[in-house]
């Protein structure tokens, strides 16, 4: 049941593009890691760093949504 003031939150297009770019790049780098250096898993650090950045961007968007024009 929706109230009158409820508004649905949708991810903006730029966040969807960044998430898709991250997924595609990490899968490619994971395959490259498996082929080139299977004994050394450096892809973990790439995924960790990129994921932390994506989480930061999503949290920033979530907590500042609607405050851009209030100045």
mmCIF file of the N, C-alpha and C atoms, coordinates in Angstrom:
data_MODEL
# 
_entry.id   MODEL 
# 
loop_
_atom_site.group_PDB 
_atom_site.id 
_atom_site.type_symbol 
_atom_site.label_atom_id 
_atom_site.label_alt_id 
_atom_site.label_comp_id 
_atom_site.label_asym_id 
_atom_site.label_entity_id 
_atom_site.label_seq_id 
_atom_site.pdbx_PDB_ins_code 
_atom_site.Cartn_x 
_atom_site.Cartn_y 
_atom_site.Cartn_z 
_atom_site.occupancy 
_atom_site.B_iso_or_equiv 
_atom_site.pdbx_formal_charge 
_atom_site.auth_seq_id 
_atom_site.auth_comp_id 
_atom_site.auth_asym_id 
_atom_site.auth_atom_id 
_atom_site.pdbx_PDB_model_num 
ATOM 1   N N  . UNK A 1 1  ? 0.837  -1.174  0.000   1.00 0.00 ? 1  UNK A N  1 
ATOM 2   C CA . UNK A 1 1  ? 0.000  0.000   0.000   1.00 0.00 ? 1  UNK A CA 1 
ATOM 3   C C  . UNK A 1 1  ? 0.881  1.235   0.000   1.00 0.00 ? 1  UNK A C  1 
ATOM 4   N N  . UNK A 1 2  ? 0.646  2.110   -0.950  1.00 0.00 ? 2  UNK A N  1 
ATOM 5   C CA . UNK A 1 2  ? 1.469  3.298   -1.074  1.00 0.00 ? 2  UNK A CA 1 
ATOM 6   C C  . UNK A 1 2  ? 0.783  4.487   -0.422  1.00 0.00 ? 2  UNK A C  1 
ATOM 7   N N  . UNK A 1 3  ? 1.590  5.312   0.209   1.00 0.00 ? 3  UNK A N  1 
ATOM 8   C CA . UNK A 1 3  ? 1.057  6.556   0.758   1.00 0.00 ? 3  UNK A CA 1 
ATOM 9   C C  . UNK A 1 3  ? 1.171  7.644   -0.291  1.00 0.00 ? 3  UNK A C  1 
ATOM 10  N N  . UNK A 1 4  ? 0.574  8.757   -0.021  1.00 0.00 ? 4  UNK A N  1 
ATOM 11  C CA . UNK A 1 4  ? 0.554  9.851   -0.990  1.00 0.00 ? 4  UNK A CA 1 
ATOM 12  C C  . UNK A 1 4  ? 1.949  10.417  -1.224  1.00 0.00 ? 4  UNK A C  1 
ATOM 13  N N  . UNK A 1 5  ? 2.760  10.515  -0.168  1.00 0.00 ? 5  UNK A N  1 
ATOM 14  C CA . UNK A 1 5  ? 4.073  11.128  -0.289  1.00 0.00 ? 5  UNK A CA 1 
ATOM 15  C C  . UNK A 1 5  ? 5.194  10.145  -0.621  1.00 0.00 ? 5  UNK A C  1 
ATOM 16  N N  . UNK A 1 6  ? 4.863  8.885   -0.800  1.00 0.00 ? 6  UNK A N  1 
ATOM 17  C CA . UNK A 1 6  ? 5.936  7.927   -1.087  1.00 0.00 ? 6  UNK A CA 1 
ATOM 18  C C  . UNK A 1 6  ? 6.432  8.132   -2.513  1.00 0.00 ? 6  UNK A C  1 
ATOM 19  N N  . UNK A 1 7  ? 7.734  8.041   -2.649  1.00 0.00 ? 7  UNK A N  1 
ATOM 20  C CA . UNK A 1 7  ? 8.303  8.156   -3.986  1.00 0.00 ? 7  UNK A CA 1 
ATOM 21  C C  . UNK A 1 7  ? 9.264  7.001   -4.191  1.00 0.00 ? 7  UNK A C  1 
ATOM 22  N N  . UNK A 1 8  ? 9.223  6.420   -5.370  1.00 0.00 ? 8  UNK A N  1 
ATOM 23  C CA . UNK A 1 8  ? 10.085 5.284   -5.676  1.00 0.00 ? 8  UNK A CA 1 
ATOM 24  C C  . UNK A 1 8  ? 11.466 5.792   -6.043  1.00 0.00 ? 8  UNK A C  1 
ATOM 25  N N  . UNK A 1 9  ? 12.465 5.087   -5.565  1.00 0.00 ? 9  UNK A N  1 
ATOM 26  C CA . UNK A 1 9  ? 13.845 5.448   -5.860  1.00 0.00 ? 9  UNK A CA 1 
ATOM 27  C C  . UNK A 1 9  ? 14.341 4.563   -7.004  1.00 0.00 ? 9  UNK A C  1 
ATOM 28  N N  . UNK A 1 10 ? 14.836 5.196   -8.036  1.00 0.00 ? 10 UNK A N  1 
ATOM 29  C CA . UNK A 1 10 ? 15.392 4.481   -9.174  1.00 0.00 ? 10 UNK A CA 1 
ATOM 30  C C  . UNK A 1 10 ? 16.850 4.884   -9.334  1.00 0.00 ? 10 UNK A C  1 
ATOM 31  N N  . UNK A 1 11 ? 17.693 3.892   -9.624  1.00 0.00 ? 11 UNK A N  1 
ATOM 32  C CA . UNK A 1 11 ? 19.094 4.199   -9.885  1.00 0.00 ? 11 UNK A CA 1 
ATOM 33  C C  . UNK A 1 11 ? 19.181 5.076   -11.120 1.00 0.00 ? 11 UNK A C  1 
ATOM 34  N N  . UNK A 1 12 ? 19.983 6.124   -11.053 1.00 0.00 ? 12 UNK A N  1 
ATOM 35  C CA . UNK A 1 12 ? 20.191 6.926   -12.264 1.00 0.00 ? 12 UNK A CA 1 
ATOM 36  C C  . UNK A 1 12 ? 21.015 6.137   -13.277 1.00 0.00 ? 12 UNK A C  1 
ATOM 37  N N  . UNK A 1 13 ? 20.937 6.561   -14.503 1.00 0.00 ? 13 UNK A N  1 
ATOM 38  C CA . UNK A 1 13 ? 21.592 5.852   -15.600 1.00 0.00 ? 13 UNK A CA 1 
ATOM 39  C C  . UNK A 1 13 ? 23.102 5.777   -15.405 1.00 0.00 ? 13 UNK A C  1 
ATOM 40  N N  . UNK A 1 14 ? 23.720 6.841   -14.888 1.00 0.00 ? 14 UNK A N  1 
ATOM 41  C CA . UNK A 1 14 ? 25.174 6.823   -14.744 1.00 0.00 ? 14 UNK A CA 1 
ATOM 42  C C  . UNK A 1 14 ? 25.622 5.749   -13.751 1.00 0.00 ? 14 UNK A C  1 
ATOM 43  N N  . UNK A 1 15 ? 24.826 5.464   -12.724 1.00 0.00 ? 15 UNK A N  1 
ATOM 44  C CA . UNK A 1 15 ? 25.194 4.399   -11.787 1.00 0.00 ? 15 UNK A CA 1 
ATOM 45  C C  . UNK A 1 15 ? 25.028 3.023   -12.423 1.00 0.00 ? 15 UNK A C  1 
ATOM 46  N N  . UNK A 1 16 ? 23.984 2.853   -13.208 1.00 0.00 ? 16 UNK A N  1 
ATOM 47  C CA . UNK A 1 16 ? 23.799 1.582   -13.913 1.00 0.00 ? 16 UNK A CA 1 
ATOM 48  C C  . UNK A 1 16 ? 24.956 1.324   -14.876 1.00 0.00 ? 16 UNK A C  1 
ATOM 49  N N  . UNK A 1 17 ? 25.394 2.378   -15.570 1.00 0.00 ? 17 UNK A N  1 
ATOM 50  C CA . UNK A 1 17 ? 26.504 2.236   -16.504 1.00 0.00 ? 17 UNK A CA 1 
ATOM 51  C C  . UNK A 1 17 ? 27.797 1.892   -15.775 1.00 0.00 ? 17 UNK A C  1 
ATOM 52  N N  . UNK A 1 18 ? 28.029 2.512   -14.631 1.00 0.00 ? 18 UNK A N  1 
ATOM 53  C CA . UNK A 1 18 ? 29.251 2.236   -13.867 1.00 0.00 ? 18 UNK A CA 1 
ATOM 54  C C  . UNK A 1 18 ? 29.255 0.818   -13.310 1.00 0.00 ? 18 UNK A C  1 
ATOM 55  N N  . UNK A 1 19 ? 28.109 0.342   -12.862 1.00 0.00 ? 19 UNK A N  1 
ATOM 56  C CA . UNK A 1 19 ? 28.017 -1.030  -12.353 1.00 0.00 ? 19 UNK A CA 1 
ATOM 57  C C  . UNK A 1 19 ? 28.253 -2.023  -13.491 1.00 0.00 ? 19 UNK A C  1 
ATOM 58  N N  . UNK A 1 20 ? 27.656 -1.768  -14.651 1.00 0.00 ? 20 UNK A N  1 
ATOM 59  C CA . UNK A 1 20 ? 27.846 -2.655  -15.800 1.00 0.00 ? 20 UNK A CA 1 
ATOM 60  C C  . UNK A 1 20 ? 29.301 -2.637  -16.256 1.00 0.00 ? 20 UNK A C  1 
ATOM 61  N N  . UNK A 1 21 ? 29.917 -1.468  -16.282 1.00 0.00 ? 21 UNK A N  1 
ATOM 62  C CA . UNK A 1 21 ? 31.324 -1.365  -16.664 1.00 0.00 ? 21 UNK A CA 1 
ATOM 63  C C  . UNK A 1 21 ? 32.204 -2.133  -15.692 1.00 0.00 ? 21 UNK A C  1 
ATOM 64  N N  . UNK A 1 22 ? 31.914 -2.016  -14.410 1.00 0.00 ? 22 UNK A N  1 
ATOM 65  C CA . UNK A 1 22 ? 32.675 -2.734  -13.394 1.00 0.00 ? 22 UNK A CA 1 
ATOM 66  C C  . UNK A 1 22 ? 32.555 -4.235  -13.582 1.00 0.00 ? 22 UNK A C  1 
ATOM 67  N N  . UNK A 1 23 ? 31.353 -4.726  -13.784 1.00 0.00 ? 23 UNK A N  1 
ATOM 68  C CA . UNK A 1 23 ? 31.145 -6.159  -13.954 1.00 0.00 ? 23 UNK A CA 1 
ATOM 69  C C  . UNK A 1 23 ? 31.867 -6.705  -15.188 1.00 0.00 ? 23 UNK A C  1 
ATOM 70  N N  . UNK A 1 24 ? 31.707 -6.024  -16.305 1.00 0.00 ? 24 UNK A N  1 
ATOM 71  C CA . UNK A 1 24 ? 32.331 -6.485  -17.548 1.00 0.00 ? 24 UNK A CA 1 
ATOM 72  C C  . UNK A 1 24 ? 33.854 -6.454  -17.429 1.00 0.00 ? 24 UNK A C  1 
ATOM 73  N N  . UNK A 1 25 ? 34.388 -5.374  -16.887 1.00 0.00 ? 25 UNK A N  1 
ATOM 74  C CA . UNK A 1 25 ? 35.836 -5.249  -16.756 1.00 0.00 ? 25 UNK A CA 1 
ATOM 75  C C  . UNK A 1 25 ? 36.400 -6.279  -15.782 1.00 0.00 ? 25 UNK A C  1 
ATOM 76  N N  . UNK A 1 26 ? 35.727 -6.486  -14.660 1.00 0.00 ? 26 UNK A N  1 
ATOM 77  C CA . UNK A 1 26 ? 36.214 -7.454  -13.671 1.00 0.00 ? 26 UNK A CA 1 
ATOM 78  C C  . UNK A 1 26 ? 36.150 -8.888  -14.200 1.00 0.00 ? 26 UNK A C  1 
ATOM 79  N N  . UNK A 1 27 ? 35.128 -9.212  -14.969 1.00 0.00 ? 27 UNK A N  1 
ATOM 80  C CA . UNK A 1 27 ? 35.059 -10.546 -15.576 1.00 0.00 ? 27 UNK A CA 1 
ATOM 81  C C  . UNK A 1 27 ? 36.200 -10.718 -16.574 1.00 0.00 ? 27 UNK A C  1 
ATOM 82  N N  . UNK A 1 28 ? 36.431 -9.707  -17.397 1.00 0.00 ? 28 UNK A N  1 
ATOM 83  C CA . UNK A 1 28 ? 37.536 -9.772  -18.362 1.00 0.00 ? 28 UNK A CA 1 
ATOM 84  C C  . UNK A 1 28 ? 38.877 -9.915  -17.652 1.00 0.00 ? 28 UNK A C  1 
ATOM 85  N N  . UNK A 1 29 ? 39.106 -9.102  -16.617 1.00 0.00 ? 29 UNK A N  1 
ATOM 86  C CA . UNK A 1 29 ? 40.366 -9.177  -15.894 1.00 0.00 ? 29 UNK A CA 1 
ATOM 87  C C  . UNK A 1 29 ? 40.503 -10.493 -15.130 1.00 0.00 ? 29 UNK A C  1 
ATOM 88  N N  . UNK A 1 30 ? 39.386 -11.046 -14.662 1.00 0.00 ? 30 UNK A N  1 
ATOM 89  C CA . UNK A 1 30 ? 39.428 -12.341 -13.998 1.00 0.00 ? 30 UNK A CA 1 
ATOM 90  C C  . UNK A 1 30 ? 39.858 -13.448 -14.944 1.00 0.00 ? 30 UNK A C  1 
ATOM 91  N N  . UNK A 1 31 ? 39.327 -13.417 -16.161 1.00 0.00 ? 31 UNK A N  1 
ATOM 92  C CA . UNK A 1 31 ? 39.734 -14.402 -17.172 1.00 0.00 ? 31 UNK A CA 1 
ATOM 93  C C  . UNK A 1 31 ? 41.200 -14.202 -17.535 1.00 0.00 ? 31 UNK A C  1 
ATOM 94  N N  . UNK A 1 32 ? 41.608 -12.946 -17.697 1.00 0.00 ? 32 UNK A N  1 
ATOM 95  C CA . UNK A 1 32 ? 43.004 -12.640 -17.994 1.00 0.00 ? 32 UNK A CA 1 
ATOM 96  C C  . UNK A 1 32 ? 43.915 -13.118 -16.862 1.00 0.00 ? 32 UNK A C  1 
ATOM 97  N N  . UNK A 1 33 ? 43.505 -12.903 -15.623 1.00 0.00 ? 33 UNK A N  1 
ATOM 98  C CA . UNK A 1 33 ? 44.270 -13.368 -14.470 1.00 0.00 ? 33 UNK A CA 1 
ATOM 99  C C  . UNK A 1 33 ? 44.392 -14.886 -14.490 1.00 0.00 ? 33 UNK A C  1 
ATOM 100 N N  . UNK A 1 34 ? 43.320 -15.576 -14.787 1.00 0.00 ? 34 UNK A N  1 
ATOM 101 C CA . UNK A 1 34 ? 43.323 -17.035 -14.833 1.00 0.00 ? 34 UNK A CA 1 
ATOM 102 C C  . UNK A 1 34 ? 44.256 -17.570 -15.916 1.00 0.00 ? 34 UNK A C  1 
ATOM 103 N N  . UNK A 1 35 ? 44.283 -16.892 -17.056 1.00 0.00 ? 35 UNK A N  1 
ATOM 104 C CA . UNK A 1 35 ? 45.100 -17.355 -18.177 1.00 0.00 ? 35 UNK A CA 1 
ATOM 105 C C  . UNK A 1 35 ? 46.577 -17.003 -17.982 1.00 0.00 ? 35 UNK A C  1 
ATOM 106 N N  . UNK A 1 36 ? 46.855 -15.775 -17.577 1.00 0.00 ? 36 UNK A N  1 
ATOM 107 C CA . UNK A 1 36 ? 48.237 -15.292 -17.526 1.00 0.00 ? 36 UNK A CA 1 
ATOM 108 C C  . UNK A 1 36 ? 48.951 -15.710 -16.242 1.00 0.00 ? 36 UNK A C  1 
ATOM 109 N N  . UNK A 1 37 ? 48.328 -15.472 -15.083 1.00 0.00 ? 37 UNK A N  1 
ATOM 110 C CA . UNK A 1 37 ? 48.981 -15.786 -13.803 1.00 0.00 ? 37 UNK A CA 1 
ATOM 111 C C  . UNK A 1 37 ? 48.010 -16.535 -12.900 1.00 0.00 ? 37 UNK A C  1 
ATOM 112 N N  . UNK A 1 38 ? 47.762 -17.814 -13.187 1.00 0.00 ? 38 UNK A N  1 
ATOM 113 C CA . UNK A 1 38 ? 46.784 -18.560 -12.385 1.00 0.00 ? 38 UNK A CA 1 
ATOM 114 C C  . UNK A 1 38 ? 47.251 -18.830 -10.953 1.00 0.00 ? 38 UNK A C  1 
ATOM 115 N N  . UNK A 1 39 ? 48.536 -18.745 -10.697 1.00 0.00 ? 39 UNK A N  1 
ATOM 116 C CA . UNK A 1 39 ? 49.065 -18.994 -9.361  1.00 0.00 ? 39 UNK A CA 1 
ATOM 117 C C  . UNK A 1 39 ? 48.999 -17.759 -8.458  1.00 0.00 ? 39 UNK A C  1 
ATOM 118 N N  . UNK A 1 40 ? 48.726 -16.610 -9.035  1.00 0.00 ? 40 UNK A N  1 
ATOM 119 C CA . UNK A 1 40 ? 48.685 -15.356 -8.278  1.00 0.00 ? 40 UNK A CA 1 
ATOM 120 C C  . UNK A 1 40 ? 47.363 -14.639 -8.573  1.00 0.00 ? 40 UNK A C  1 
ATOM 121 N N  . UNK A 1 41 ? 46.484 -14.533 -7.570  1.00 0.00 ? 41 UNK A N  1 
ATOM 122 C CA . UNK A 1 41 ? 45.151 -13.961 -7.785  1.00 0.00 ? 41 UNK A CA 1 
ATOM 123 C C  . UNK A 1 41 ? 45.115 -12.483 -7.425  1.00 0.00 ? 41 UNK A C  1 
ATOM 124 N N  . UNK A 1 42 ? 45.589 -11.641 -8.329  1.00 0.00 ? 42 UNK A N  1 
ATOM 125 C CA . UNK A 1 42 ? 45.578 -10.200 -8.113  1.00 0.00 ? 42 UNK A CA 1 
ATOM 126 C C  . UNK A 1 42 ? 44.209 -9.593  -8.416  1.00 0.00 ? 42 UNK A C  1 
ATOM 127 N N  . UNK A 1 43 ? 43.335 -10.313 -9.083  1.00 0.00 ? 43 UNK A N  1 
ATOM 128 C CA . UNK A 1 43 ? 42.008 -9.781  -9.426  1.00 0.00 ? 43 UNK A CA 1 
ATOM 129 C C  . UNK A 1 43 ? 41.205 -9.433  -8.181  1.00 0.00 ? 43 UNK A C  1 
ATOM 130 N N  . UNK A 1 44 ? 41.489 -10.129 -7.081  1.00 0.00 ? 44 UNK A N  1 
ATOM 131 C CA . UNK A 1 44 ? 40.797 -9.844  -5.821  1.00 0.00 ? 44 UNK A CA 1 
ATOM 132 C C  . UNK A 1 44 ? 40.932 -8.376  -5.429  1.00 0.00 ? 44 UNK A C  1 
ATOM 133 N N  . UNK A 1 45 ? 42.131 -7.814  -5.579  1.00 0.00 ? 45 UNK A N  1 
ATOM 134 C CA . UNK A 1 45 ? 42.372 -6.426  -5.180  1.00 0.00 ? 45 UNK A CA 1 
ATOM 135 C C  . UNK A 1 45 ? 41.666 -5.450  -6.111  1.00 0.00 ? 45 UNK A C  1 
ATOM 136 N N  . UNK A 1 46 ? 41.592 -5.781  -7.380  1.00 0.00 ? 46 UNK A N  1 
ATOM 137 C CA . UNK A 1 46 ? 40.870 -4.934  -8.339  1.00 0.00 ? 46 UNK A CA 1 
ATOM 138 C C  . UNK A 1 46 ? 39.388 -4.902  -7.995  1.00 0.00 ? 46 UNK A C  1 
ATOM 139 N N  . UNK A 1 47 ? 38.802 -6.081  -7.771  1.00 0.00 ? 47 UNK A N  1 
ATOM 140 C CA . UNK A 1 47 ? 37.378 -6.165  -7.446  1.00 0.00 ? 47 UNK A CA 1 
ATOM 141 C C  . UNK A 1 47 ? 37.084 -5.464  -6.128  1.00 0.00 ? 47 UNK A C  1 
ATOM 142 N N  . UNK A 1 48 ? 37.947 -5.649  -5.136  1.00 0.00 ? 48 UNK A N  1 
ATOM 143 C CA . UNK A 1 48 ? 37.752 -5.005  -3.840  1.00 0.00 ? 48 UNK A CA 1 
ATOM 144 C C  . UNK A 1 48 ? 37.773 -3.484  -3.961  1.00 0.00 ? 48 UNK A C  1 
ATOM 145 N N  . UNK A 1 49 ? 38.772 -2.945  -4.634  1.00 0.00 ? 49 UNK A N  1 
ATOM 146 C CA . UNK A 1 49 ? 38.880 -1.489  -4.793  1.00 0.00 ? 49 UNK A CA 1 
ATOM 147 C C  . UNK A 1 49 ? 37.728 -0.904  -5.591  1.00 0.00 ? 49 UNK A C  1 
ATOM 148 N N  . UNK A 1 50 ? 37.376 -1.543  -6.680  1.00 0.00 ? 50 UNK A N  1 
ATOM 149 C CA . UNK A 1 50 ? 36.307 -1.041  -7.531  1.00 0.00 ? 50 UNK A CA 1 
ATOM 150 C C  . UNK A 1 50 ? 34.960 -1.142  -6.816  1.00 0.00 ? 50 UNK A C  1 
ATOM 151 N N  . UNK A 1 51 ? 34.757 -2.212  -6.078  1.00 0.00 ? 51 UNK A N  1 
ATOM 152 C CA . UNK A 1 51 ? 33.505 -2.370  -5.336  1.00 0.00 ? 51 UNK A CA 1 
ATOM 153 C C  . UNK A 1 51 ? 33.362 -1.316  -4.238  1.00 0.00 ? 51 UNK A C  1 
ATOM 154 N N  . UNK A 1 52 ? 34.464 -1.027  -3.559  1.00 0.00 ? 52 UNK A N  1 
ATOM 155 C CA . UNK A 1 52 ? 34.407 0.016   -2.521  1.00 0.00 ? 52 UNK A CA 1 
ATOM 156 C C  . UNK A 1 52 ? 34.042 1.365   -3.125  1.00 0.00 ? 52 UNK A C  1 
ATOM 157 N N  . UNK A 1 53 ? 34.582 1.656   -4.293  1.00 0.00 ? 53 UNK A N  1 
ATOM 158 C CA . UNK A 1 53 ? 34.261 2.911   -4.971  1.00 0.00 ? 53 UNK A CA 1 
ATOM 159 C C  . UNK A 1 53 ? 32.794 2.941   -5.400  1.00 0.00 ? 53 UNK A C  1 
ATOM 160 N N  . UNK A 1 54 ? 32.278 1.832   -5.924  1.00 0.00 ? 54 UNK A N  1 
ATOM 161 C CA . UNK A 1 54 ? 30.867 1.775   -6.324  1.00 0.00 ? 54 UNK A CA 1 
ATOM 162 C C  . UNK A 1 54 ? 29.945 1.936   -5.116  1.00 0.00 ? 54 UNK A C  1 
ATOM 163 N N  . UNK A 1 55 ? 30.277 1.287   -4.010  1.00 0.00 ? 55 UNK A N  1 
ATOM 164 C CA . UNK A 1 55 ? 29.467 1.418   -2.798  1.00 0.00 ? 55 UNK A CA 1 
ATOM 165 C C  . UNK A 1 55 ? 29.456 2.854   -2.318  1.00 0.00 ? 55 UNK A C  1 
ATOM 166 N N  . UNK A 1 56 ? 30.609 3.516   -2.368  1.00 0.00 ? 56 UNK A N  1 
ATOM 167 C CA . UNK A 1 56 ? 30.690 4.930   -1.979  1.00 0.00 ? 56 UNK A CA 1 
ATOM 168 C C  . UNK A 1 56 ? 29.795 5.801   -2.870  1.00 0.00 ? 56 UNK A C  1 
ATOM 169 N N  . UNK A 1 57 ? 29.839 5.564   -4.167  1.00 0.00 ? 57 UNK A N  1 
ATOM 170 C CA . UNK A 1 57 ? 29.019 6.351   -5.088  1.00 0.00 ? 57 UNK A CA 1 
ATOM 171 C C  . UNK A 1 57 ? 27.531 6.110   -4.871  1.00 0.00 ? 57 UNK A C  1 
ATOM 172 N N  . UNK A 1 58 ? 27.142 4.856   -4.629  1.00 0.00 ? 58 UNK A N  1 
ATOM 173 C CA . UNK A 1 58 ? 25.731 4.537   -4.398  1.00 0.00 ? 58 UNK A CA 1 
ATOM 174 C C  . UNK A 1 58 ? 25.249 5.160   -3.098  1.00 0.00 ? 58 UNK A C  1 
ATOM 175 N N  . UNK A 1 59 ? 26.055 5.070   -2.048  1.00 0.00 ? 59 UNK A N  1 
ATOM 176 C CA . UNK A 1 59 ? 25.673 5.690   -0.769  1.00 0.00 ? 59 UNK A CA 1 
ATOM 177 C C  . UNK A 1 59 ? 25.576 7.205   -0.891  1.00 0.00 ? 59 UNK A C  1 
ATOM 178 N N  . UNK A 1 60 ? 26.497 7.805   -1.620  1.00 0.00 ? 60 UNK A N  1 
ATOM 179 C CA . UNK A 1 60 ? 26.443 9.257   -1.826  1.00 0.00 ? 60 UNK A CA 1 
ATOM 180 C C  . UNK A 1 60 ? 25.169 9.642   -2.559  1.00 0.00 ? 60 UNK A C  1 
ATOM 181 N N  . UNK A 1 61 ? 24.827 8.872   -3.600  1.00 0.00 ? 61 UNK A N  1 
ATOM 182 C CA . UNK A 1 61 ? 23.596 9.169   -4.343  1.00 0.00 ? 61 UNK A CA 1 
ATOM 183 C C  . UNK A 1 61 ? 22.368 8.974   -3.450  1.00 0.00 ? 61 UNK A C  1 
ATOM 184 N N  . UNK A 1 62 ? 22.364 7.915   -2.661  1.00 0.00 ? 62 UNK A N  1 
ATOM 185 C CA . UNK A 1 62 ? 21.203 7.597   -1.831  1.00 0.00 ? 62 UNK A CA 1 
ATOM 186 C C  . UNK A 1 62 ? 20.965 8.657   -0.762  1.00 0.00 ? 62 UNK A C  1 
ATOM 187 N N  . UNK A 1 63 ? 22.025 9.102   -0.103  1.00 0.00 ? 63 UNK A N  1 
ATOM 188 C CA . UNK A 1 63 ? 21.851 10.035  1.001   1.00 0.00 ? 63 UNK A CA 1 
ATOM 189 C C  . UNK A 1 63 ? 21.793 11.496  0.591   1.00 0.00 ? 63 UNK A C  1 
ATOM 190 N N  . UNK A 1 64 ? 22.117 11.826  -0.647  1.00 0.00 ? 64 UNK A N  1 
ATOM 191 C CA . UNK A 1 64 ? 22.039 13.218  -1.100  1.00 0.00 ? 64 UNK A CA 1 
ATOM 192 C C  . UNK A 1 64 ? 20.952 13.427  -2.129  1.00 0.00 ? 64 UNK A C  1 
ATOM 193 N N  . UNK A 1 65 ? 20.166 12.403  -2.421  1.00 0.00 ? 65 UNK A N  1 
ATOM 194 C CA . UNK A 1 65 ? 19.126 12.547  -3.434  1.00 0.00 ? 65 UNK A CA 1 
ATOM 195 C C  . UNK A 1 65 ? 18.102 13.599  -3.015  1.00 0.00 ? 65 UNK A C  1 
ATOM 196 N N  . UNK A 1 66 ? 17.881 14.543  -3.896  1.00 0.00 ? 66 UNK A N  1 
ATOM 197 C CA . UNK A 1 66 ? 16.890 15.573  -3.630  1.00 0.00 ? 66 UNK A CA 1 
ATOM 198 C C  . UNK A 1 66 ? 17.444 16.804  -2.937  1.00 0.00 ? 66 UNK A C  1 
ATOM 199 N N  . UNK A 1 67 ? 18.713 16.770  -2.547  1.00 0.00 ? 67 UNK A N  1 
ATOM 200 C CA . UNK A 1 67 ? 19.297 17.921  -1.872  1.00 0.00 ? 67 UNK A CA 1 
ATOM 201 C C  . UNK A 1 67 ? 20.110 18.812  -2.807  1.00 0.00 ? 67 UNK A C  1 
ATOM 202 N N  . UNK A 1 68 ? 20.236 18.444  -4.074  1.00 0.00 ? 68 UNK A N  1 
ATOM 203 C CA . UNK A 1 68 ? 21.062 19.210  -4.999  1.00 0.00 ? 68 UNK A CA 1 
ATOM 204 C C  . UNK A 1 68 ? 20.535 20.630  -5.208  1.00 0.00 ? 68 UNK A C  1 
ATOM 205 N N  . UNK A 1 69 ? 19.240 20.782  -5.310  1.00 0.00 ? 69 UNK A N  1 
ATOM 206 C CA . UNK A 1 69 ? 18.661 22.070  -5.642  1.00 0.00 ? 69 UNK A CA 1 
ATOM 207 C C  . UNK A 1 69 ? 18.191 22.880  -4.452  1.00 0.00 ? 69 UNK A C  1 
ATOM 208 N N  . UNK A 1 70 ? 18.543 22.506  -3.238  1.00 0.00 ? 70 UNK A N  1 
ATOM 209 C CA . UNK A 1 70 ? 18.039 23.204  -2.065  1.00 0.00 ? 70 UNK A CA 1 
ATOM 210 C C  . UNK A 1 70 ? 18.908 24.350  -1.603  1.00 0.00 ? 70 UNK A C  1 
ATOM 211 N N  . UNK A 1 71 ? 19.959 24.693  -2.318  1.00 0.00 ? 71 UNK A N  1 
ATOM 212 C CA . UNK A 1 71 ? 20.856 25.766  -1.880  1.00 0.00 ? 71 UNK A CA 1 
ATOM 213 C C  . UNK A 1 71 ? 20.315 27.103  -2.197  1.00 0.00 ? 71 UNK A C  1 
# 
